[in-house]
Amino acid sequence: MAAALAELLALAGPVATPRALGLLELEADRQFHHIAAGDRHRLVDAALEEGASAARTIRRTFGLACPDDIAGRLGIEVKTIHGEGGFGTVAVFADHVLRPASVRLYAPALAALDACLDVYPDRDGLGATGTRPVFLAHELFHHLEGLRPAHALAARHRVALFAIGPLTLTAGLSSLAEIAAGAFAQQLLGLRYHPKLLDVMALFGHDVTAAQRLVERLCAARPTGP
C-alpha cells in the first residue's frame, strides 16, 4: 500500500501547484456551478494571496514562533482530542471555535495521516511534529478571519444564485477560506506544497479509488501559473 501511495503522490507532485490545488477546493464548493469560468482563477489567486499575506503579517508580529506559541499569544486554547471527530469515511483533523477561542486537534485522525508521511513529498518540511502544526496553522487563519467577519473572503466574494425583478439572491463561497487557510499554513511553515495535497493521503486511507480520482483531476487540470 505504501508503494502505491508513493506512486500516486509522485504523479501528483509535479502538477500540485497552489493554484491547481486551490481549484480543486473551489470545485468542491456547493456554489461552484454559479461561478463564471473566467472568475475561477481570479478567486483562487485572491484566496491564496489572502492566506499568504495573513501569514506574513503574523510572522512580522510574532517572529519565528511556532503555531502553538502563536495560538497562546493570541489567547487561543489548543485542545488535543483523543476521540474521532468525523463520521464514517469523513475524517475531521481539526476545528475551531471563535468564542471562547479554541482549536481542537483530533489525535487519531492526525496519527493516521502521520503514519503515511514517509512517502509525502513535503515530509522534510513537516519535521518531527508531523501534520499537527499544519492543521493548527490552518485553524489559526480561520480564527483571524472570524475576528473580522465583514472582511471575510466569503463576505467579499459572492455569487448570484438567481434574480427576482430588481432583487438578486447571492451566496458566499466557503471554499475560499479553506484555500486561504491552506496558503496561510504553507507560508507560515515554509512548506513546498499547499496542504490540500494532504487530501490524497487522507483519501487513500479510506478510499483508494477516490484518491486516484483526485490525482487524475489534478493532472488533467494542469492550470497555468504558480
C-alpha positions in Angstrom: 0.0 0.0 0.0 2.8 2.4 0.8 4.3 1.9 -2.6 1.0 2.6 -4.3 0.6 5.8 -2.3 4.1 6.9 -3.1 3.5 6.3 -6.8 0.3 8.4 -6.6 2.0 11.2 -4.8 4.9 11.2 -7.2 2.4 11.6 -10.0 0.7 14.5 -8.3 3.7 16.3 -7.1 4.8 18.0 -10.4 1.3 19.4 -11.0 0.3 20.2 -7.4 0.8 24.0 -7.6 -1.1 26.1 -5.1 -3.5 27.3 -7.8 -4.1 23.7 -9.1 -4.9 22.6 -5.5 -7.0 25.7 -4.9 -9.1 25.0 -8.0 -9.8 21.5 -6.7 -11.0 23.1 -3.4 -13.1 25.6 -5.4 -14.7 22.8 -7.5 -16.0 21.2 -4.3 -17.8 24.4 -3.3 -21.6 23.8 -3.3 -21.9 27.1 -5.2 -19.3 26.2 -7.8 -21.8 26.0 -10.7 -22.7 29.6 -10.1 -19.1 30.8 -10.6 -18.3 32.2 -14.1 -15.5 30.2 -15.7 -13.5 33.4 -16.2 -13.6 34.2 -12.5 -12.3 30.9 -11.1 -8.5 31.6 -11.3 -9.0 35.1 -10.0 -10.9 33.8 -7.0 -8.4 31.1 -6.2 -5.5 33.6 -6.6 -7.3 36.1 -4.3 -7.7 33.4 -1.6 -4.1 32.2 -1.9 -2.8 35.8 -1.5 -5.1 36.5 1.4 -3.8 33.5 3.3 -0.1 34.2 2.4 -0.5 37.8 3.3 -2.0 37.0 6.7 0.9 34.6 7.4 3.4 37.3 6.6 1.7 39.7 9.0 1.8 37.0 11.7 5.5 36.5 11.1 6.2 40.2 11.4 4.3 40.3 14.6 5.5 37.1 16.3 8.8 36.3 14.5 9.6 32.6 14.2 7.2 31.4 16.9 5.6 28.0 16.2 1.8 27.7 15.7 1.3 26.6 19.3 3.1 29.6 20.6 1.2 31.9 18.3 -2.0 30.4 19.5 -1.1 31.0 23.1 -0.1 34.6 22.4 -3.4 35.1 20.6 -5.3 33.7 23.6 -6.5 30.6 21.8 -6.7 27.4 23.8 -5.4 24.3 21.8 -7.0 21.0 22.8 -5.9 17.6 21.8 -9.0 15.3 21.4 -8.3 11.6 21.6 -11.7 10.6 20.1 -12.8 10.7 16.5 -14.1 14.0 15.2 -15.5 12.6 11.9 -18.1 10.1 10.9 -18.0 7.2 8.5 -15.3 7.8 5.9 -15.2 11.6 6.7 -12.2 12.4 8.8 -12.0 15.7 10.8 -8.5 16.7 11.7 -9.2 19.9 13.4 -11.9 22.5 14.1 -12.2 25.9 15.6 -14.5 27.8 17.9 -14.3 31.6 17.9 -15.7 32.3 21.4 -14.2 31.2 23.7 -11.3 30.9 21.3 -10.1 27.3 20.9 -8.8 24.9 18.4 -9.4 21.1 18.7 -7.0 18.7 17.1 -8.2 15.2 16.7 -5.3 12.9 17.5 -6.5 9.6 15.9 -7.0 11.3 12.5 -3.7 13.1 12.7 -1.9 9.9 13.7 -3.4 8.0 10.7 -2.1 10.7 8.4 1.3 10.9 10.0 1.7 7.2 9.6 1.9 7.8 5.8 4.3 10.7 5.9 7.4 8.7 4.8 6.2 8.9 1.2 4.8 12.5 1.3 6.8 14.9 -0.9 6.8 17.6 1.8 8.0 15.3 4.6 11.2 17.2 5.3 9.3 20.5 5.8 7.0 19.0 8.4 9.7 17.8 10.8 9.2 15.6 13.8 5.9 17.1 14.8 4.2 15.8 11.7 1.0 17.3 10.4 -0.2 18.8 13.7 1.3 22.3 13.1 -0.3 22.3 9.6 -3.8 21.8 10.9 -3.2 24.2 13.8 -2.0 26.9 11.5 -5.0 26.2 9.2 -7.4 26.9 12.1 -5.4 30.0 13.2 -6.3 31.5 9.9 -10.0 30.8 10.5 -9.7 32.4 13.9 -8.1 35.5 12.4 -10.7 35.8 9.7 -13.5 35.2 12.2 -12.4 38.3 14.1 -13.3 40.4 11.1 -16.5 38.8 9.6 -17.3 41.7 7.3 -13.8 41.3 5.7 -14.0 37.5 5.4 -13.5 36.1 1.9 -17.0 34.6 1.8 -18.4 38.1 2.6 -16.4 39.9 -0.1 -16.7 37.3 -2.9 -20.3 36.3 -3.5 -22.0 34.7 -6.5 -25.5 35.4 -7.8 -27.9 32.5 -7.3 -31.0 34.0 -9.0 -32.8 37.3 -9.5 -36.4 38.2 -9.0 -37.0 41.6 -10.5 -34.5 44.1 -9.0 -33.6 41.7 -6.2 -30.7 39.3 -6.6 -30.0 36.5 -4.1 -26.3 35.9 -3.6 -24.2 33.4 -1.6 -20.7 33.4 -0.3 -18.0 30.9 -1.3 -17.0 29.0 1.8 -14.2 27.2 -0.1 -12.2 30.4 -0.4 -11.5 30.4 3.3 -10.3 26.8 3.1 -7.9 27.8 0.2 -6.7 30.8 2.1 -6.2 28.8 5.3 -4.0 26.3 3.4 -2.0 29.1 1.9 -1.6 30.6 5.4 -0.2 27.3 6.7 2.1 26.9 3.7 3.5 30.4 4.1 3.8 30.2 7.9 5.6 26.8 7.9 7.6 27.3 4.7 6.1 24.3 3.0 6.7 23.4 -0.6 3.0 22.4 -1.2 -0.3 23.8 -0.3 -1.7 21.4 2.4 -4.6 20.5 0.1 -2.2 17.8 -1.2 -2.6 16.0 2.1 -6.1 15.1 0.9 -4.5 12.5 -1.3 -3.2 10.7 1.7 -6.3 11.2 3.7 -8.5 9.8 1.0 -6.1 6.9 0.3 -6.5 5.6 3.8 -10.3 5.2 3.3 -10.9 5.0 -0.5 -8.0 4.3 -2.8 -10.2 4.9 -5.9 -11.3 8.4 -4.6 -7.6 9.3 -4.0 -6.8 8.2 -7.6 -9.6 10.2 -9.0 -8.4 13.3 -7.1 -4.9 12.9 -8.6 -6.4 12.3 -12.0 -8.4 15.6 -11.8 -5.2 17.4 -10.6 -3.2 16.0 -13.6 -6.0 16.7 -16.1 -6.4 20.4 -15.0 -2.8 21.5 -15.3 -3.6 25.1 -14.8 -1.2 27.8 -15.7 0.5 30.0 -13.1 2.1 29.2 -9.7 
